[in-house]
């Protein structure tokens, strides 16, 4: 669209010549990119159909709670294996005491307290807490982070 932008030193790697080159990998999704690239032979019309994976498409159904204090909260990975380490990650806007708890899949029953953390020094710094799920049934659960009455939840699945 803006043309090529020459750069003093070639960056190497996948795009070695110029900044602003057409990214032809988008041709699977866009007829405009196909026209710009000048190639007319394609296996299928542009679209978002899966081309390389046979796995079924699943969407993450995550509970959303509007709150004032949490910038983010996540469990990585969201599908966990018993006795294998995972990470609980959060970031807040204010300092305070954060409770991290395990809840039932509907979010109504607290199963256990995972950790309490006093976040006083730098509330904007991410809190990354390693956690190994033990002694749990194979099921869906929620991790809940609570700060000053507000909370954020993230769904997880425990496998064998």
Steps between C-alpha positions, in 0.01 A plus 500: 500500500774748589759333282835365605701674767875457447702430813872555554586149612313192388348326802555150363271221608170442324479848339859580395456782247272788589259610768143524379503192277173325430437215743379234260406267785179703527396387151307210658265756654486798262419535130656847509835353608473241222444775242792705634730196491408434136456127550175357364533127570359399839345179632199668661332838522619730780348421838560377850451127447766287667771400260766324706324360808240225529414582861150626575465869572414576862442835659596586854191584700635723772305678770536875474474720807525873477730626771703804588830351607616210282669575170529129424484154655578170330599139564765358267431245367122504539490120459716358780626157592507381860842532665634711210599864557295787364497876555240737641562851368334827593553874488322765701456876493531554876701358790326266741447143617422257217328170572538222241243225546371189323125492435255252352428527129187708560692734734264444793708279732850579623709182502830632635714805561806482276683807626475842663743762375570849630556713192638820654814602312405516133137415424556536124761221501354163396464240775612163360436218742599139421230253600482123473147360522493197731223286650227629268243309298518520122253780438451864408573767762553874531795686644384819675722798581342739754618849597302741719167330426547488121594176328601355165457132407666272246367153407734199515468131426684235703595185312656181633 
